[in-house]
Amino acid sequence: MKLITSNLVEELKSLCADATHISWVTAFAMKSGAELMLPTLQRAQARGAVIQILVGDYLNITQPDALTLLVEALPDAEIRMYRTFGRSFHPKAYLFQCEASGHVIVGSSNLSKSALSTGIEWSLHTVDCHTYEQGLDEFYKLFYSEHTHQLNTLRIAQYREQYEAANSVSKLSTMWDAREETALMYGTQREAIVIHDPPETVFEPRPAQSLALTALYDTMQQGYDKAMVVLATGLGKTYLAAFFARKFDRVLFIAHREEILEQAKASFQRIHPERAAGFYHAVEKNRDAEMLFASIFTIAQPQHLQKFGRDAFDLIVIDEFHHAVAPVYSKVLAHFQPAFLLGITATPDRLDHKDVFALCDGNVALEVHFLDAIARGWLAPFHYYGVRDEIDYAHIRWAGTHYDEEQLIHAQQDARVLASIYENWCTYKQTRTIGFCSSVRQARALADYFMRRGARAVALVGTNSRHERKRAREQLLNGAVDIIFTVDLFNEGVDIPTVDTLLFVRPTESLAIFTQQIGRGLRLANGKEKCVIIDCIGNYRNADRKLRVFYPQLVASKKLTPQQVQVIDGTNCVVELDLAVVDLLKEMARKNTSYKAQMLAAYVEVKADLGRRPSYLDMYLQCGFVDVNIAREFGSFVGMLKQVGELTETELEIFTRHESLLVEIEKTAMTKSYKMVVLQAMLTRGEQLFATGITAKEVAPLFLTYLNHPARKWIDGVEDSKVQTVIEKMPMTKWAASSKGLAYFMDGKFGFNVEIEPAHAAVLHEWVSEICEFRLHRYFARKAERVTVN
């Protein structure tokens, strides 16, 4: 180990010259620093080195020009930005994997010329192997955190607006103290911390697990090699995976936290005591165990992935599958080719415009919503009380993705607000409560207020030691504590079955997290008749959307009509709202943007994520909606592109001439997939010929190949001997008859009655291909959906 007190740039240049993997994280990046290091980084890129750079947006100090330089000059590098939302972000670490050693430099130098060359900065440089492995593991956790996004031209433009707005309002030096204080209030630990339940004695599947196993075996027989199972919290997802693993020799179980891996390993070993089990994470790297439990942030690293063959595992299980849309998972999913991939989760619903369903080819083997589980008696029923939040969120600044932290904290500590929360809790509570807060400071303020009013309360946050967390849990269990206030401590992997009251005192920004937190109170326990949910509802964003978790069959485009008291069908669960809340939700629903406006906003966000104009299928899979109906709102996908201002002058001309054809292909009825499979065959003939006449004999080979795939055959399979007859009598004849003259079927040929200028053919072919791809994907995804629990 050595101390570097000046001219760090020379050390970085020297290490870059030999490194095969370069991983940097800095709080800030300046144009001067980017310019200083770019030649060195470009030479490393030319040699084939893997380059990953993470910078923060903390205090909007990072210069957009620095980001543009890095992204444009290093096209093969992965450049990401950590979105701090006001939380402290100060890492400065430079990691290098060389042929025979790993180097870690940690210190005070950000990516700026002065910090790397002339400034007074101290750094420590070590070549300790364990430190490098641990450092790279922590780097990956940050690099692929849900708080980061890949930088591209559109993302940099968005940040530039944020940067210019922030730096035109006040000088950074005047913001520092207030922001630092906010970071201390919130804490830097955002990941949930697992508090272990006592181990269960499980030898045979429980009812929900038996259903899931049957569904998985069925889906394998139908030819699928990927599936997702959605089981409500408390139904035993990990044990389900362990039982399913009986069918496979080598198993890889992947999770994003070591605590989950520890629990999973213990569960699997109870089912498979004869099998060897091991870990693959920052500390232990066992490659030979029959059952391997791996941290995604470790195994995704290139030097670790390459140690495993593509077929090294028969079964891969990804826990908390809703996290698998993060880029780090794509590296692992692209590398391995298991006999079967199983994703397990309680919350597939996401609000960040990603579609976890795409990762399993839309194949959901089984989905058991928590309401279905309650109806079956597998989880406890609940009585939900929606009470009025005394905070007026209209006076709190919305900062793009969240409320201004300082203004929100100030409002939450108002005496009237604290008193209202306490009184509602006293009115509805049972014996043991978890209170979900939005910040560390709010949790502590509420615990202090409740204790002054005579309640036995404690605030439990990420900075509490493991001993303190365990002690608080035990006190809640034995009745020595009435309520634990926490931030994100009880989201995933944590269950205290005897908790019978949940108190929500935070604006709900994520329906997935809201669902997870509800699950904390639904476990069955002796003497527990129901769970009471007390939810403070104010005029914050998504307030009217959160109740949709109790009505999962309600389509996205249909508004929810709130009622004062309603019993949820099929259960004895009650949703009861204050009259003031009913009025508030009705008013919010009236003012909300239309479904069409929501689709346009989602399109803009997907485009920013991708850094390019998304295809129709991109939009469908990543827009964050359970389903989309673009054809109903805009006539066609291209019609939406026109409305959002995406079409060039030439494209506008093509769209005007051929809108009727595009709308016809978008909207033609599909009781079978056959029409789109015929269209797919037509498209294979190229840009100039795709709309011209084609015979059933020409279509038949592709038709059979496509529909005889095991995952599609059970839905729309056709006998080889009858295929030409089926093609002529069904898609060709019926589409021609229903198209109002746009399609024809004459003399054994099917085609479209359109004249396409040669110069327009390529664009129109691309549009029709996108519509065809989308409609086939959506059709088979819907047909593959199974009615789960009724």
ROFILUM-82360 format. One record per residue (C-alpha): residue in one letter; x, y, z. Coordinates in steps of 0.05 Angstrom, whole numbers, plus 5000, padded with zeros to 4 digits. Layout:
# ROFILUM-82360
AXYZ;...
//
This chain:
# ROFILUM-82360
M500050005000;K502550704985;L500251414998;I499551884938;T499452624957;S500352954888;N499752844813;L494952254816;V494152314741;E500851974728;E498851374770;L492251314733;K495651364665;S500650824684;L495250344708;C490750474648;A496450264602;D496149544628;A489049474653;T484049004622;H478249274664;I477750004687;S472250194738;W471850904764;V466851234809;T467251984825;A462252454857;F463652994805;A466453014734;M469253654703;K470753794630;S478053924650;G478653234681;A475352894622;E479953244573;L486053054615;M484452314618;L481052194550;P487352034509;T489351514560;L482451214563;Q481851204487;R488350814482;A485650314533;Q479150264494;A482950124430;R486549554465;G479749254483;A479749434557;V472949444591;I471550154615;Q466050334665;I465451034694;L460151264744;V459251994762;G454152324808;D449352904799;Y450153114871;L448953874878;N449053904801;I456554024802;T458253514747;Q458953904682;P454653664624;D460353814576;A464653304613;L459252774604;T458652934530;L466152864521;L466352184556;V460251904519;E462452134450;A469851974456;L468851294489;P463350964449;D465050264475;A465250484548;E459450444597;I458351134626;R452851194679;M450251744725;Y448151644797;R441952054813;T442652274885;F436052634896;G439653074947;R443052514985;S450452564999;F454752244945;H462352314954;P465951694929;K472551774892;A475351094874;Y479350834815;L479650084804;F484049714754;Q484348974736;C491148824706;E493448144681;A496347904747;S493648394799;G487848834820;H489049564840;V484650024883;I485950764891;V481251114940;G482051834963;S479552544954;S480552654879;N474552754833;L475152744758;S477853454749;K484553704725;S486254054790;A484353464833;L488452984790;S494553424781;T495754064820;G490854044878;I492353814949;E489153124948;W490852484985;S489651784959;L491451074981;H493650564929;T493249824946;V494249184905;D491048734958;C486948204921;H481448174973;T480648924975;Y480148954899;E474848404898;Q470848744953;G471649424920;L469349174852;D463348844884;E461349494918;F462649874853;Y457849414815;K452449524868;L453050274857;F454050234782;Y447749834769;S443550124826;E436450314810;H438751024822;T443251024760;H441951064686;Q446150974624;L448351634595;N446651804523;T445252444484;L438152504510;R439952364583;I445552874581;A440753394551;Q435953264609;Y441453334660;R443853974625;E437054294637;Q437454084710;Y444554334716;E443155014685;A436855114726;A440354944791;N446455374777;S442355974756;V438455984821;S443955974874;K451355864881;L453555164900;S457155414961;T450755664992;M447155004979;W452454555009;D450754595083;A443254505074;R444253915027;E449253585072;E444353655129;T438953335087;A443552755071;L444752635145;M437252645157;Y435952135103;G442051705113;T445951385056;Q443350675064;R437650565015;E437749815009;A433049445054;I436449055110;V434148345121;I431848145190;H431647385191;D425546975210;P426546345249;P427745765200;E421645385178;T421244625177;V418944495106;F418843805074;E413043835025;P410244414984;R404744835013;P398444954970;A400945574933;Q407545234920;S404044604894;L400045034845;A406345384822;L410144724813;T404444434771;A404345064728;L411945034719;Y411744304698;D406144464649;T410045044619;M416144604610;Q411944084573;Q409444644527;G416544794507;Y418245404548;D425245464577;K423746104616;A418246294664;M416446774719;V412446594781;V409147154819;L407346954890;A404947454941;T409447585000;G408847035052;L407346455004;G414346175001;K417746364936;T424646114957;Y421945434979;L418145384913;A424845464877;A427944944922;F422444434907;F422944584832;A430444474835;R429043724847;K428443674771;F435443944758;D442643744773;R446444404778;V442945024804;L444945754805;F440946204851;I442146954840;A440147524886;H442248244897;R443748204972;E448047725011;E442747665066;I437847375015;L443146894991;E444246655062;Q436846535073;A436146185005;K442045725018;A439045515085;S432245385052;F435144974995;Q439344555042;R433144375082;I430044095019;H436643814991;P440943615051;E444843125007;R447243664958;A453444094965;A451944834969;G456445444965;F456746194955;Y459646614898;H460247324924;A465447824948;V468147375003;E467146664978;K467846414906;N465745694903;R465145464831;D463944724841;A457944664887;E451744324860;M447544904886;L451045574879;F448346214911;A451246814876;S451147564885;I449047884819;F454248434830;T459947924834;I458047404782;A456447934730;Q463548184730;P466847954664;Q472747614698;H467947194739;L462947044684;Q468346774639;K469946244691;F463345904678;G461245544614;R454845764581;D451545104601;A454645064670;F447745054704;D441444674688;L436945144728;I438045884741;V433546214793;I433246974798;D430247214863;E426447874869;F425747824793;H423048534789;H430248764798;A432548374737;V431048944689;A437449274716;P442949254663;V447548824707;Y442748234699;S442948264623;K450348084624;V448747444663;L442547264623;A446347364558;H452146924581;F448546314608;Q444145824571;P440845394625;A435744864611;F430845314649;L430746024676;L426046164734;G424546864759;I420946924825;T417947564854;A412147834893;T411848504855;P412748494780;D409449184776;R414449744764;L413850484753;D420550614720;H418450424649;K421549734648;D417949084633;V420548494673;F415748044634;A420148114572;L425847754607;C421747104611;D418747184540;G412247404571;N411246714602;V408246784672;A407146074695;L403046284756;E401046934789;V397946944858;H396047654878;F395647774953;L388047844946;D387747144914;A391946874972;I387347205023;A381246914988;R384446224995;G386046325068;W393546325055;L394447035080;A390847455132;P385147925110;F385848665121;H381749285139;Y384549885102;Y383150575130;G384751155083;V385351775128;R386652485108;D393852705106;E394253405136;I400053615091;D398454045031;Y403153764978;A401254314929;H405954764968;I411854274965;R416254324904;W416253714858;A423453584837;G422053164776;T421852474809;H420752644883;Y418553194930;D423653694954;E426753355014;E427653965058;Q420554245046;L417453555057;I421153445122;H419154135147;A411753985133;Q412053295164;Q414453585231;D408654065237;A405153955305;R398353895272;V400853355224;L404152945280;A397852995324;S393352755267;I397752145254;Y397851965327;E390352035336;N388751615275;W393551075299;C390251065368;T383451005335;Y384850415290;K391150045314;Q391449345342;T397549075379;R403949115338;T405249645285;I410349805232;G410350535209;F413150685140;C416451365134;S419751755077;S426051965115;V430351815175;R428652485205;Q421152365198;A421851675231;R425551965290;A420752555297;L414752095298;A417951615348;D419652195393;Y412552485388;F409151815400;M413551695462;R411752375490;R404452185482;G405551535521;A406551025465;R412450545465;A415750735399;V422450655367;A425650905302;L429450365265;V433650585205;G439550365163;T444650655211;N442350225269;S446949645286;R444848925274;H444248845349;E439549445354;R435249185297;K434748495328;R433048795396;A427649245368;R424548655331;E424548235394;Q421348805433;L415848865381;L414648115384;N414148075460;G409948705467;A415149155497;V414649615437;D408049835405;I410750125339;I417150125298;F418050715251;T422550565192;V424250805122;D426050225075;L427949705126;F421949235118;N420949235042;E424048575019;G425847935053;V423148135122;D417147825156;I414547895227;P408147475224;T405047765288;V405148485261;D397748655255;T397849405240;L401249795185;L401750555186;F403550935122;V405851645133;R409451765067;P407351974997;T407151344955;E411751414894;S412150664876;L406350174874;A411449604876;I414249844943;F407149984969;T405249264952;Q411548984986;Q410149385049;I402849155052;G405548445050;R409248575115;G402648525153;L399047955118;R402747355146;L398346865184;A399646815259;N396146505319;G390946975347;K391347455287;E384547565255;K386448115207;C391448655190;V389549385199;I392549865147;I392350605165;D394351015105;C395151775105;I392652005037;G393952715014;N394153094949;Y400852794930;R402452474863;N399851764852;A395151824912;D389351624868;R393351074835;K395550704898;L388650424912;R389050044846;V393149514882;F386649294913;Y383349234844;P388448864801;Q383448714745;L382149454732;V385349634665;A390250214664;S385750654620;K379750594666;K379151064725;L377850804795;T371551074828;P372951134903;Q367450944953;Q367151075027;V366550335046;Q367449745000;V368549005011;I373348704960;D369948164919;G371547454941;T374747665007;N372747955073;C377548525063;V374849225073;V377149885042;E374450465082;L375851195064;D374551845102;L369452265065;A374852795057;V379252275023;V373652054976;D372652784954;L380152884947;L381052264903;K375152444858;E377953134848;M384952864833;A382152364783;R378352924748;K384653334741;N389252764721;T392252744652;S388752304601;Y391051604583;K393451884517;A397752404551;Q400551874597;M402551454536;L405952034503;A409852194567;A411851454573;Y414251464501;V418852054516;E421751704577;V422951044539;K426451444484;A430851774536;D432551094566;L434550804499;G437851424470;R434051314405;R427051274377;P424050634406;S420850104363;Y413649904375;L415849294415;D420749724455;M414950174474;Y410449584492;L415649234535;Q418749844570;C413350364578;G411450134648;F404049994632;V401149304642;D398549354570;V398249894518;N392850064469;I396250544422;A391850344363;R385650574401;E388651234421;F392551424359;G390150954303;S397050664296;F403950684328;V406251134271;G400351574287;M403151664356;L410051824328;K406652364286;Q403152664347;V409552674388;G413253024332;E417952464314;L416652414238;T421052754187;E418053124129;T418952514084;E416052044137;L410052504144;E408752454069;I409251684072;F404651654133;T399452104099;R399351654037;H399150994074;E395751144140;S389750704121;L394350094109;L397950204176;V391350274213;E388649644180;I394749234201;E394349524271;K386949394281;T385148774241;A381948264289;M386247684312;T382847074341;K388946694317;S395946924300;Y395346704228;K394447384195;M400847664225;V404647024209;V402547104136;L404747834139;Q411347614169;A412447154109;M410747734062;L415848184096;T421447684086;R421147824011;G424248504022;E422449244019;Q420049283947;L415748643945;F412748574015;A405848833996;T405148443931;G401347793923;I403647153956;T400946433952;A399445974010;K404745493983;E410046043990;V407646224060;A407245494085;P414545354103;L415345974147;F408345874174;L409945174198;T416845344224;Y414245934265;L408045594293;N411344924307;H415945244358;P414244894424;A412245534458;R407245704403;K405045024378;W400444894437;I396945554424;D396345584347;G399544944320;V397444694250;E398044004220;D403143984163;S398243644115;K392944184124;V397344804127;Q395945084057;T388444984064;V388545324132;I392445914104;E387746014045;K381245924083;M382946314145;P387946894144;M387847024069;T380446964055;K378147284120;W383047864119;A381248034047;A373848024064;S374448474126;S379448984100;K374649434060;G378649333997;L385549454027;A387348714019;Y385548223964;F385547463954;M384947293880;D387446713838;G390746403899;K394647023917;F393947483978;G396548193977;F395048923992;N391849413943;V397049963951;E401950303905;I408550433941;E413750893910;P420550553910;A423551123951;H418251014005;A418650254009;A424250194061;V420750644112;L413950314102;H417049624106;E420349814172;W413750084201;V409749474180;S415149014208;E414749374275;I407149304278;C407548564259;E412948424311;F408948774365;R402348434348;L405447734348;H409047854413;R402848134447;Y398347584420;F402547004445;A404047354511;R396547424523;K394946714501;A400346454547;E397346794607;R394346294654;V388346414698;T391846344764;V387546314827;N380046434826;
//
